Amino acid sequence: MLSMSQGCMDDVSADDGVKVFGFIQPQYQYSFEEPAKNSFMFNRARLGVAGAIPYDFQYYVVLEMSSFFTGNPFLLDAYISYNRYMWAQGAIGQFKAPFSLELQTACHKLHTVYRSHFLVDLASPLRDIGFMVYGGNDTTLIKYQVAIMNGTGLNKLDDNNDKDYVGRVLIQPFNGKLSFGGSARYGLSAPAGTGADKDDLHTRLGGEARFHTQKFNVQGEFIWGKDVGSFTTGGGCGGPGEVKEGSIERWGYYGMVYYMFDFRLEPVIKYEFYNKDIHTEDKTQSIITFGLSYFFNDWTRLQINYLYAAEQDEEVQNDQLVIQFQAQF
């Protein structure tokens, strides 16, 4: 169901009534800069309500309470979905854009503390307002999502008369244990440059593959993006990102492997590569994340990640140690 990918809870039924849910992710972060920086913070602190309306509708509303994104709490997700038919479900409101495996992974189910750097840049806006049609689930042979969205991000009106078109299709043989497919996004935005006489153009293509069992998982993704007129860097789940004038073509990929031991310990290693401008030499970055998670139970876990970062254009001290505790309710 759509609610599962938004990050906080499983599907609900009419018998559940109004369900209050959420999670918090307090963490400590040490950055090996010169001089070094360290701080306690909240990566996420989310509170939501959801429920089913007889007989075929659901509602889902989530607030981000952490002030580290924008300085104030804000509305993260808010939508109504229609779920009668397996292959023709729909949702309208604000939700994650149907793009990328890692983006569709629920925030409290990520196996590294942070999503890939290149994904944050190239899949932005990660959340948007619009209408989506989707079908299938994690065990059907085919699963799809197609949406028409403003293209301006969280809690914003559209800035022109055009919309963004976003879609993701997966093939899932072996009862969903193997999955592969792709995503695409195409949209126009109001020109960022002063005096520009036409809208800025944004195009994205992505491919993904995953194989998993109850304990073992290996997955990878590739995303290519071309922006004409302006482009965005940063942003993440809640931040607005930074819009810059100019045209650019970028791409990135990651590969990740993890294994869950019987004693609730899960080591993970992830390699990501990001070419920040394919038409400029030495604009690449690679990050290796060495991670270890311990699950106290189904609702609480401890994650320890060390991020080793290397830049081709200018090597800097920017490795990070991140320790995060998560409690879900």
Steps between C-alpha positions, in 0.01 A plus 500: 500500500604861447501571874776245554743684272433837663698399802303441817251216508340197341159487334191575709143369501168654597504296823814682618324836531730802509857380546769726647855404401848634447868461581796700629865478391729685742865476397856610560709610202874561489645661186874462442543849363770757579404597763286197589131546578267289709144531622198321637194548279173351377519358149124444505220536757166415339144482623200395294147371486345257253182305456263327262162638393250226408534352271777584258674819616793574729646825633858562612647817657853541640679797659877537516563638849879533475619858454830400335350503148337842470504645852133421562274193496324448168248282319682205343232271356126550464290302253184299442527166320248271330582130533214284373675355194846343514606636161327838497555674833539874535617776733472878503687738728862532608721189496833358382564523128483148346868492406787274612523197728689683774255790501205260528663322796330617818717740701500279810596196289812646335806283562736798508431818692502717188371456149749523214638848433435484127142382555420804715626727220356314201164380637407839647232598584473178699146588605248695298129573461301318233292203392627143462366173358671179608453125505652175622690436822834361614413142399327547163694448176451864400468813712454852362451861609421796272448855627440854382644752747564872543877459483560771761533283812354503850208730579544718192269614223606425144714776351380462138224338292693177443524192720764235574435145380655226714483121475656177625451143374639179651515136389506270807551127429541232770222640717672837520841375616654637179393837362627722221360796312528872454371849570459815294414864565440785258393852588518874439542768765478877495831648375748567777703742290404865475363586157474138381225459241424128549456254785788295639505131404574205730540136387579191711551131420578228750557125512497267799546135597465312827523143630402423857409218734387520860858573614708595196465797265697636206379797295616777271371804312607738225352848440575742216374855491509795262393852595468790259473851646534413870573211733460411867753365748422363846163505669443151632173406666404844617748766399419717198837448332694766314393606150788609276492661156656316208479170315658177619510126435570265793487131589568268790464146626528292816531136600410369847520165679379410849432186704284449810648257753282297737619710794343816345826648375506634143826610334470700177742637243398749233700660220367804315649700214384842382612690190381852580556636147588263217617786277757621755806296591565385855152566637448159656448376854493152649373403844541166674270444797598236755200434721385287788146483636371328813128436535390489863151400384261577213468866603845612616845481344849650520690592181870581477629627163844613391497691168831511314477768228747570219485782242692500174509875452610600849560247776371639831453366848126432509465146633222451755416277793127480568332321790121491488238355733150437368174440684178432310149516644 
